[in-house]
């Protein structure tokens, strides 16, 4: 007991530190409440649009929860609810001045957005607020993401689990839910995995299966974490990060500097993949189900405006003026329509 006392004391100390769980629970409750209110408002707007459309040659048809455009694309009312920053002010502990001051902006679902600007101006902070890595104080504004959207925040630092390559791609998710090994392997190819990693992927048994008993030791060496991850470059890690994102297929994707390790040519190719994720509502998903899948929305930051050419809208972030649209057309908020 005396030998373990020191370790137990440290463990008890850290386990009894205050957490932000209470704040997160309160924000989540408020998010669900606002989500219900805005979903009902969106349904009311959809009903109004449907009534007008029926008067104008029935270009829109459907119920109060969804409409179909004349191009036969289904638009659910809940998918018209916007992602919002409303009068958000944020500063880090120990700083005298706020990094963000009264930032107000709306983002439509189903678009690709880029944040650019100089270093230390607030790009990463805005993305962390979107990804709920950081929480604004209650009296310092509101960040709203519709509650039905799964949010995935991805930093530029890449961590690797002490496990095989497949667990590092799918984590704890069900393999079949993600589309199976065929989809995962194809996404890795699209992300430009090296021949060695692709071979590793093909040799590694899927989770839940076991290597042949006679070859168990050899197989363990083949796909052990120490083997497959050793010698990976920063670009390889960036490809791994992007593959994880596309495989997981979240409705709201938030990435900080995802293309910084790539050459201009490779960065363009990776941006094409993210744009395809948005347009197709998930890469390599059944085409017949696209119309009923939720829209995919993606945010990424970049220090170079030239690397944001494929974004639907580009915003510049600055301590002086917050966030400003520099490319793309400003939209009228839904509440003003």
C-alpha positions in Angstrom: 0.0 0.0 0.0 2.8 2.4 0.9 4.4 1.9 -2.6 1.2 2.8 -4.4 0.2 5.7 -2.1 2.1 8.3 -4.1 0.5 7.3 -7.4 -2.9 7.1 -5.8 -2.5 10.5 -4.3 -1.7 12.0 -7.7 -4.6 10.2 -9.3 -7.1 11.4 -6.7 -5.7 15.0 -7.1 -6.3 15.0 -10.8 -9.7 13.2 -10.7 -11.0 15.8 -8.2 -10.0 18.9 -10.3 -12.9 21.1 -11.5 -14.2 20.4 -15.0 -16.3 22.3 -17.5 -18.9 19.5 -17.6 -21.6 21.7 -16.0 -21.0 24.4 -18.6 -21.1 21.9 -21.4 -24.3 20.4 -20.2 -25.9 23.8 -19.9 -24.8 24.8 -23.4 -26.0 21.5 -24.8 -29.4 22.0 -23.3 -29.6 25.5 -24.7 -28.4 24.2 -28.1 -31.2 21.6 -28.2 -33.8 24.3 -27.1 -32.7 26.7 -29.8 -32.5 23.9 -32.3 -36.2 23.1 -31.6 -37.2 26.7 -32.0 -35.3 27.2 -35.2 -36.4 24.0 -36.7 -40.1 24.9 -36.1 -39.4 28.4 -37.7 -37.7 26.7 -40.7 -40.7 24.4 -41.1 -43.0 27.5 -41.1 -40.9 29.1 -43.7 -41.0 26.0 -45.8 -44.8 25.9 -45.6 -44.9 29.5 -46.8 -42.5 28.8 -49.7 -44.5 25.7 -50.7 -47.7 27.7 -50.8 -46.1 30.4 -52.9 -44.6 27.8 -55.2 -47.9 26.2 -55.8 -49.2 29.5 -57.0 -46.2 29.9 -59.3 -46.4 26.7 -61.4 -45.6 24.4 -58.4 -41.9 24.7 -58.6 -41.6 23.4 -55.1 -43.7 20.4 -53.8 -43.7 18.6 -50.5 -44.8 18.8 -46.9 -44.0 21.2 -44.1 -40.8 19.3 -43.2 -39.4 19.0 -46.7 -39.8 20.3 -50.2 -38.6 19.1 -53.6 -37.1 21.6 -56.0 -37.9 21.5 -59.7 -34.6 19.7 -60.1 -36.1 16.9 -57.9 -33.6 17.6 -55.0 -35.1 17.1 -51.5 -34.6 20.0 -49.1 -35.6 19.3 -45.5 -36.6 22.2 -43.4 -34.1 21.4 -40.7 -31.3 21.6 -43.3 -32.1 25.3 -43.8 -31.2 26.2 -40.2 -28.0 28.1 -40.2 -24.8 27.8 -38.1 -24.4 31.1 -36.3 -22.1 33.3 -34.2 -24.1 36.0 -32.5 -22.2 38.8 -30.7 -19.4 36.5 -29.6 -16.6 37.9 -27.6 -13.8 35.7 -26.4 -10.5 36.0 -24.7 -8.0 33.6 -23.2 -7.2 33.6 -19.5 -4.4 35.9 -18.6 -5.0 38.2 -21.6 -6.2 41.7 -21.0 -7.8 42.3 -24.4 -10.3 40.0 -26.2 -9.2 38.1 -29.3 -12.7 38.2 -30.8 -15.0 41.1 -30.2 -18.8 40.9 -30.9 -18.4 38.6 -33.9 -21.7 38.0 -35.7 -21.9 35.8 -38.8 -24.2 33.1 -40.3 -23.1 30.0 -42.3 -25.6 28.0 -44.5 -25.4 24.3 -44.3 -24.0 22.4 -47.3 -21.1 24.8 -48.1 -17.3 24.8 -47.9 -15.9 27.8 -46.0 -12.4 29.0 -45.6 -10.9 31.2 -42.9 -7.7 33.1 -43.8 -5.7 35.9 -42.2 -2.4 36.5 -40.4 -1.1 34.5 -37.6 -2.6 34.8 -34.1 -5.6 36.7 -35.3 -8.3 34.2 -34.2 -8.7 31.6 -37.0 -8.0 28.7 -34.7 -10.2 30.2 -32.0 -13.2 30.5 -34.2 -12.8 26.9 -35.4 -12.4 25.7 -31.8 -15.6 27.6 -30.8 -17.4 25.9 -33.8 -16.0 22.5 -32.8 -16.9 23.1 -29.1 -13.3 22.7 -28.0 -13.7 26.1 -26.5 -16.9 27.4 -24.9 -17.9 31.1 -24.8 -19.0 32.6 -21.5 -22.8 32.8 -21.2 -22.8 36.6 -21.2 -20.3 36.8 -24.1 -22.4 35.7 -27.0 -23.8 32.6 -28.6 -22.3 29.9 -30.9 -25.0 27.8 -32.5 -24.7 24.6 -34.5 -27.9 22.8 -35.2 -28.1 19.9 -32.7 -28.7 17.2 -35.3 -25.3 17.8 -36.8 -22.3 15.7 -35.7 -19.4 18.0 -35.3 -15.8 16.9 -35.9 -13.0 19.2 -35.0 -9.6 18.4 -36.4 -6.4 20.1 -35.3 -3.2 20.2 -37.4 -1.4 18.1 -34.8 -1.9 14.4 -35.6 -2.0 11.8 -32.8 -1.5 8.1 -33.4 -3.0 5.3 -31.3 -0.9 2.5 -30.1 -2.7 0.1 -32.4 -2.9 -1.0 -36.0 -3.5 1.2 -39.0 -7.2 0.3 -39.3 -8.1 1.2 -35.7 -6.2 4.5 -36.3 -8.5 5.2 -39.3 -11.9 4.2 -37.8 -11.2 4.5 -34.1 -14.1 2.9 -32.2 -16.6 3.1 -35.0 -18.3 0.1 -36.5 -16.5 -0.9 -39.7 -19.7 -1.7 -41.7 -21.4 1.5 -40.6 -18.5 3.4 -42.2 -18.9 1.5 -45.5 -16.6 -1.5 -45.0 -13.0 -2.0 -46.0 -13.6 -1.4 -49.7 -14.7 2.2 -49.0 -11.9 2.8 -46.5 -9.2 1.5 -48.8 -10.5 3.6 -51.7 -10.5 6.8 -49.5 -6.9 6.0 -48.5 -5.9 5.8 -52.1 -7.6 9.1 -52.9 -5.7 10.7 -50.0 -2.5 9.6 -51.6 -1.3 7.0 -49.1 2.1 5.5 -49.9 2.3 2.0 -51.4 3.7 0.7 -48.0 0.7 2.0 -46.1 -1.7 0.7 -48.7 0.0 -2.7 -48.5 -0.2 -2.5 -44.7 -3.9 -1.8 -45.0 -4.6 -4.8 -47.2 -2.6 -7.1 -44.9 -4.1 -6.0 -41.6 -7.1 -8.0 -40.5 -10.2 -5.9 -39.8 -11.2 -5.3 -36.1 -12.9 -8.3 -34.6 -10.9 -10.9 -36.6 -7.7 -12.7 -35.6 -4.6 -13.4 -37.6 -3.9 -17.1 -38.4 -2.5 -18.8 -35.3 0.6 -20.2 -37.1 1.6 -16.7 -38.2 0.5 -14.7 -35.2 3.9 -13.4 -34.2 4.8 -12.4 -37.7 1.5 -10.7 -38.3 1.8 -8.8 -35.1 5.1 -7.4 -36.2 3.7 -6.4 -39.6 0.9 -4.1 -38.4 2.1 -3.1 -34.9 1.9 0.6 -34.2 5.7 0.8 -33.9 6.1 -0.6 -37.4 3.5 1.1 -39.6 3.8 4.6 -38.0 7.6 4.7 -37.8 9.2 6.9 -40.5 6.0 8.7 -41.5 6.5 12.2 -42.7 4.4 15.2 -41.8 2.7 14.9 -45.1 1.9 11.3 -44.4 0.3 12.3 -41.1 -1.7 15.0 -42.8 -3.0 12.4 -45.3 -3.9 10.1 -42.4 -5.8 13.0 -40.7 -7.8 13.7 -43.9 -8.6 10.0 -44.5 -10.0 9.8 -40.9 -12.2 12.8 -41.6 -13.6 11.5 -44.9 -14.1 8.0 -43.5 -16.0 9.3 -40.5 -18.2 11.5 -42.7 -19.5 14.1 -40.2 -22.2 16.7 -41.0 -20.1 19.6 -39.7 -16.3 19.3 -40.3 -14.0 21.8 -38.7 -10.3 21.7 -39.7 -7.4 23.9 -38.7 -4.6 24.2 -41.3 -5.3 20.8 -42.8 -3.2 21.4 -46.0 -0.2 23.2 -44.5 2.1 20.2 -44.9 1.3 19.7 -48.6 2.8 21.2 -51.7 0.5 23.6 -53.7 -0.4 20.8 -56.1 -1.2 18.2 -53.4 -3.1 20.8 -51.4 -5.3 21.5 -54.4 -6.0 17.8 -54.7 -6.8 17.4 -51.0 -9.2 20.4 -51.2 -11.0 18.8 -54.1 -11.6 15.8 -51.8 -13.1 18.0 -49.1 -15.2 19.8 -51.6 -16.4 16.4 -52.9 -17.3 15.4 -49.4 -19.5 18.5 -49.2 -21.1 18.2 -52.7 -21.8 14.5 -52.5 -22.8 14.6 -48.8 -20.0 12.0 -48.1 -17.4 10.5 -50.3 -18.1 7.1 -51.9 -21.5 6.9 -50.3 -24.4 5.3 -52.2 -25.5 7.8 -55.0 -29.1 6.8 -54.7 -29.2 7.9 -51.1 -27.6 11.3 -51.6 -30.9 13.2 -51.8 -31.9 12.0 -48.3 -28.6 12.4 -46.6 -28.0 15.5 -44.5 -25.9 18.3 -46.1 -22.2 18.3 -45.3 -20.7 21.6 -44.1 -16.9 22.1 -43.9 -14.7 24.8 -42.5 -10.9 25.0 -42.9 -8.3 27.6 -42.2 -5.4 28.6 -44.3 -2.7 31.2 -44.1 -2.6 31.6 -47.9 -5.6 33.1 -49.7 -4.5 31.3 -52.9 -5.3 27.9 -51.3 -8.9 28.9 -50.6 -10.0 29.1 -54.3 -12.3 26.1 -54.1 -14.3 27.4 -51.0 -17.8 28.7 -51.5 -16.9 31.6 -49.3 -13.7 32.9 -47.8 -13.5 35.0 -44.6 -10.6 37.0 -43.3 -10.2 36.9 -39.5 -8.6 39.8 -37.7 -8.4 41.1 -34.1 -9.2 44.6 -35.5 -12.5 43.8 -37.2 -13.4 40.2 -36.3 -14.5 38.3 -39.4 -15.0 39.8 -42.9 -16.2 38.2 -46.1 -13.5 38.6 -48.8 -14.7 36.1 -51.4 -18.2 34.9 -52.2 -21.6 36.6 -52.0 -23.1 37.7 -48.7 -26.4 36.1 -47.9 -29.5 37.6 -46.2 -30.1 35.9 -42.8 -33.1 33.6 -42.8 -34.7 35.7 -40.1 -34.8 38.7 -42.4 -36.3 36.9 -45.4 
